[in-house]
Amino acid sequence: MWDHIQSLMAGWKGAFIPFLDWIGEIKDKETIRADIIAGITVALVLVPQSMAYAQLAGLPVYYGLYASFLPPMVAAFFGSSRQLATGPVAVVSLMTAAALEPLATSPDTYLAYALLLAFMVGVFQLFLGLFKLGVLVDFLSHPVVVGFTNAGALIIATSQLGKVFGVSVEREAHHYETVWNTILAAIDSTHGSTFGMAVIAFAIMWGLKRYAPSLPGVLIAVVVTTVIAWLTGFGEAGGKVVGDIPKGLPALSLPMFDFTTIWQLIPAAITISLIGFMEAISIAKAMAARTRQRLNANQELIGQGLSNVVASMFSGYPVSGSFSRSAVNINAGAMTGFSSIVTGMVVMITLIFLTPLLYHLPQATLAAVIIMAVINLIKIDPIIHAWKAQPHDAIVAVITFVLTLVFAPHLDKGIIIGVLLSLGLFLWRTMRPRFAQLSRYKDGTMRDIRVRHLPTSPVISVVRFDGSLYFASAGYFETKMLGVVAANPELKYIILDGEGINQIDATGEEVLHHLWERLQAQGITLVIARMKKQFMDTIRRTGLKDKMGETTFHSRIGLALTYVWNQLGDTYDRENCPLRSPIGVNRD
């Protein structure tokens, strides 16, 4: 026990100094130069994006800048990925708004709850990382994430329609109702200047992405529309602009801890933690495969967790790794985490010196930035691919997609139902694994007699169970075995090919025990071949192996058949047995 605690503490100590791995690589000017260029390039995208995402989260735009200052640096210091760009992201921003809007009673409480939520997300991720529980993320299956991401992208894009058309409506209980009301309002009273500004922003970003992808389209759209708004008096004419942004860095302060609010935010904090981390680790894995660096999921959880904790202490809100900015980072030549340090420094300079320049930035431009950023998240191909691989998975993706749209803004309901549905379908599939009665094929292998229309012995039956023998499948296994007995009145021996049985739990062991006794009472001997270690370890611990006897277990089907033939003696014609392997062929 003490050795385990010491090992865990040693792991915790190592978890907080991973930056030593990459900081030692900053030895030459080329590495420093590449990281500086990459860091500045990411910052040019991050500054406008973070402001837009803060707006999406229902916060003042400068909170996005606060969340882009220290969190990227902390994530780079303590995470394992060297190119992952951390900061505000679209899906997490949407989920933040969905979690806070029903609870907050005023703008001040909304801000306080945002800091508290960031802290809770960080603590949960940190807990998972320190205790090496990153495997919990695996409960979010790919189809669930695909369905949720597609729905989230649609919700995000449609939530910005009011800012694009320059109209505002009251939020309804369901997001689709709000969208419909927004469309009706836009038909009646679109603000022409606002819509025109959004069109200009869209045209710049789309045009540069297609014809000059190396240029920072988001930044150029922001600069051009801001200058136009300043020259034309856009704000004075009724257009909505960002307005005053406090100059300077955020002050250190602890979140407001209210246990009633904490209890209400727990489901959202867990959901944001898992979804945010899955987004981060997905892009981190893709980049690690490209750079061949070592990636540690639990270490990445620690980095993401600490970045969220720091965000909560410096007026930020929940952050995560960004697909788009990470791609910009690695494509710009980032080699170490120093690029994220540079990004944070550029944001710091922006907060100290450049915020007055953002006064005339149209909110319609930020809405266009959000829509352009999330439109790439809408992907149908993964659902089609899932249908080809396993139709059930595609159904899960579609149901998650639909329910997320229906329940919005309560996004956690859609994803929770998706997770439960995917787990339920997994149990349903594993409850009825393939059960086959086998005989010898012409090439010497054992094949399913129904598929290959093979003859078999009326006295000896070889069967295979292609699944774990656990509580959900044990009854099915017993039923199929007794079905073989009922279909073969002359049966003396059943050889169970155990190669497909990866695990056996207490229920499976109990069923196997009673089945063996029942067969014995009917004069039928059960023989097991090709057992796996975990199978044998279980029945050794329970004593079942000793009860069944050493002669019951054989390492190969051929050895099991030889044992059975020897037990039958000369009264059985083994030479003409359909289970006999062809001369010179042994594939058991």
VENLINPE-V851746 format. One record per backbone hydrogen bond with DSSP energy under -1.0 kcal/mol. NH is the residue of the N-H (numbers start at 1). CO is the residue of the C=O. E is the energy in kcal/mol with one decimal. If there is no record, write none. Layout:
[[NH,CO,E] [NH,CO,E]]
//
This chain:
[[5,1,-2.2] [6,2,-2.7] [7,3,-2.3] [8,4,-2.4] [9,5,-2.6] [10,6,-2.3] [11,7,-2.0] [12,8,-2.2] [13,9,-2.4] [14,10,-2.1] [15,11,-1.5] [17,14,-1.3] [20,17,-1.3] [21,18,-2.3] [23,19,-2.7] [25,22,-1.3] [27,25,-2.1] [32,28,-1.7] [33,29,-3.0] [34,30,-2.6] [35,31,-2.3] [36,32,-2.4] [37,33,-2.4] [38,34,-2.4] [39,35,-2.7] [40,36,-2.4] [41,37,-2.4] [42,38,-2.5] [43,39,-2.0] [44,40,-1.9] [46,42,-3.0] [47,43,-2.6] [49,45,-1.8] [50,46,-3.5] [51,47,-1.5] [52,48,-2.0] [53,49,-2.8] [54,50,-2.1] [55,51,-1.7] [56,52,-1.9] [57,53,-2.0] [58,55,-1.2] [59,54,-2.8] [63,60,-1.9] [64,61,-1.3] [66,62,-2.1] [67,63,-2.1] [69,66,-1.1] [74,70,-2.4] [75,71,-2.6] [76,72,-1.7] [77,73,-2.2] [78,74,-2.3] [79,75,-2.0] [87,320,-2.3] [93,89,-2.0] [94,90,-2.5] [95,91,-2.5] [96,92,-2.0] [97,93,-2.2] [98,94,-2.5] [99,95,-1.9] [100,96,-2.1] [101,97,-2.4] [103,100,-1.1] [104,100,-2.7] [110,106,-2.2] [111,107,-2.1] [112,108,-2.2] [113,109,-2.7] [114,110,-1.9] [115,111,-1.8] [116,112,-2.1] [117,113,-2.8] [118,114,-2.1] [119,115,-2.1] [120,116,-2.5] [121,117,-2.7] [122,118,-2.4] [123,119,-2.6] [124,120,-2.4] [125,121,-2.4] [126,122,-2.6] [127,123,-2.5] [128,124,-2.3] [129,125,-2.4] [130,126,-2.8] [131,127,-2.0] [132,129,-1.1] [133,128,-3.6] [136,133,-2.0] [137,134,-1.7] [138,135,-1.8] [139,136,-1.7] [140,137,-1.9] [141,139,-1.4] [145,141,-2.2] [146,142,-2.8] [147,143,-2.6] [148,144,-2.6] [149,145,-3.0] [150,146,-2.3] [151,147,-2.0] [152,148,-3.2] [153,149,-2.4] [154,150,-1.9] [155,151,-2.6] [156,152,-2.8] [157,153,-2.6] [158,154,-2.6] [159,155,-1.7] [160,157,-1.2] [161,158,-1.3] [164,160,-1.8] [165,161,-2.4] [166,162,-1.0] [167,162,-2.2] [175,408,-2.6] [178,174,-1.5] [179,175,-2.5] [180,176,-2.0] [181,177,-2.2] [182,178,-2.1] [183,179,-2.4] [184,180,-2.1] [185,181,-2.4] [186,182,-2.5] [187,183,-2.0] [188,184,-1.4] [189,185,-3.0] [191,165,-2.9] [195,191,-2.5] [196,192,-2.6] [197,193,-2.2] [198,194,-2.1] [199,195,-2.3] [200,196,-2.2] [201,197,-2.2] [202,198,-2.9] [203,199,-2.7] [204,200,-2.4] [205,201,-2.4] [206,202,-2.9] [207,203,-2.5] [208,204,-2.6] [209,205,-1.9] [210,206,-1.8] [211,207,-3.0] [212,208,-1.8] [215,212,-2.0] [217,215,-1.7] [220,216,-2.5] [221,217,-2.5] [222,218,-2.2] [223,219,-2.7] [224,220,-2.8] [225,221,-2.3] [226,222,-2.1] [227,223,-2.4] [228,224,-2.5] [229,225,-2.6] [230,226,-2.1] [231,227,-2.6] [232,228,-2.5] [234,229,-2.2] [237,233,-1.4] [238,235,-1.3] [239,234,-2.3] [242,361,-2.4] [243,359,-2.4] [248,351,-2.7] [253,313,-2.4] [262,258,-2.8] [263,259,-2.2] [264,260,-1.7] [265,261,-1.9] [269,265,-3.0] [270,266,-2.5] [271,267,-2.3] [272,268,-3.0] [273,269,-2.3] [274,270,-2.3] [275,271,-2.8] [276,272,-2.7] [277,273,-2.0] [278,274,-2.5] [279,275,-2.2] [280,276,-2.1] [281,277,-3.4] [282,278,-1.9] [283,279,-1.6] [284,280,-2.1] [285,281,-2.4] [286,282,-1.9] [287,283,-2.2] [288,284,-2.4] [289,285,-2.2] [290,286,-1.1] [291,287,-2.5] [292,288,-2.0] [300,296,-2.2] [301,297,-1.9] [302,298,-1.6] [303,299,-2.2] [304,300,-2.8] [305,301,-2.8] [306,302,-2.7] [307,303,-1.9] [308,304,-1.8] [309,305,-2.2] [310,306,-2.6] [311,307,-2.0] [312,308,-2.0] [313,309,-1.0] [316,311,-3.3] [320,87,-2.5] [322,85,-2.9] [326,322,-1.7] [327,323,-2.1] [328,324,-2.1] [329,325,-2.4] [330,326,-2.5] [331,327,-2.2] [332,328,-1.6] [333,330,-1.1] [334,329,-2.1] [339,336,-1.4] [341,337,-1.1] [342,338,-2.2] [343,339,-2.1] [344,340,-2.3] [345,341,-2.0] [346,342,-2.3] [347,343,-2.1] [348,344,-2.1] [349,345,-2.3] [350,346,-2.2] [351,347,-2.4] [352,348,-2.0] [353,349,-2.8] [354,350,-1.2] [357,354,-1.4] [358,355,-1.7] [359,356,-1.2] [361,358,-1.5] [363,240,-2.5] [366,362,-1.2] [367,363,-2.2] [368,364,-2.0] [369,365,-2.3] [370,366,-2.2] [371,367,-2.4] [372,368,-2.5] [373,369,-1.9] [374,370,-2.1] [375,371,-1.6] [377,374,-1.9] [378,375,-1.0] [384,380,-1.9] [385,381,-2.8] [386,382,-2.3] [387,383,-2.0] [388,384,-1.8] [389,385,-2.1] [390,386,-3.4] [393,390,-1.4] [394,390,-1.3] [395,391,-2.2] [396,392,-2.1] [397,393,-2.3] [398,394,-2.4] [399,395,-2.7] [400,396,-2.6] [401,397,-2.3] [402,398,-2.7] [403,399,-2.9] [404,400,-2.3] [405,401,-1.8] [406,402,-2.6] [407,403,-3.0] [408,404,-1.1] [410,407,-2.8] [411,409,-1.8] [415,411,-1.6] [416,412,-2.3] [417,413,-2.4] [418,414,-1.9] [419,415,-2.4] [420,416,-2.6] [421,417,-2.6] [422,418,-2.4] [423,419,-2.4] [424,420,-2.5] [425,421,-2.5] [426,422,-1.9] [427,423,-2.4] [428,424,-2.5] [429,425,-2.5] [430,426,-2.4] [431,427,-1.5] [436,464,-2.4] [438,462,-3.8] [439,447,-2.0] [441,445,-3.2] [444,441,-2.0] [447,439,-2.6] [449,437,-2.8] [452,448,-2.4] [453,449,-1.0] [454,449,-1.1] [461,493,-2.2] [463,495,-2.8] [464,436,-2.7] [465,497,-1.0] [466,434,-2.8] [467,465,-1.3] [469,503,-2.6] [470,468,-1.1] [473,470,-1.5] [474,470,-2.3] [477,473,-2.3] [478,474,-2.3] [479,475,-2.3] [480,476,-2.4] [481,477,-2.3] [482,478,-2.4] [483,479,-1.7] [484,480,-1.6] [485,481,-1.7] [486,482,-2.4] [487,483,-1.8] [491,488,-1.8] [492,459,-3.1] [493,459,-2.2] [494,525,-2.5] [495,461,-3.2] [496,527,-3.4] [497,463,-3.5] [498,529,-3.3] [501,498,-1.3] [502,500,-1.1] [505,469,-1.7] [509,505,-2.6] [510,506,-2.2] [511,507,-2.4] [512,508,-2.4] [513,509,-2.3] [514,510,-2.4] [515,511,-2.6] [516,512,-2.4] [517,513,-2.1] [518,514,-2.5] [519,515,-2.6] [520,516,-2.3] [521,517,-2.0] [523,520,-1.7] [524,519,-3.0] [525,492,-2.8] [527,494,-3.2] [528,552,-3.2] [529,496,-2.9] [530,554,-1.7] [536,532,-2.2] [537,533,-3.0] [538,534,-1.4] [539,535,-1.8] [540,536,-1.9] [541,537,-2.0] [542,538,-1.7] [545,539,-1.9] [547,543,-1.6] [548,544,-2.5] [549,545,-1.8] [552,549,-1.4] [553,550,-1.3] [554,528,-2.2] [560,556,-1.8] [561,557,-2.7] [562,558,-2.2] [563,559,-2.2] [564,560,-2.3] [565,561,-3.0] [566,562,-2.2] [567,563,-1.9] [568,564,-2.2] [569,565,-1.8] [572,569,-1.4] [574,572,-1.5] [577,574,-1.2] [580,577,-2.0] [585,582,-2.2]]
//
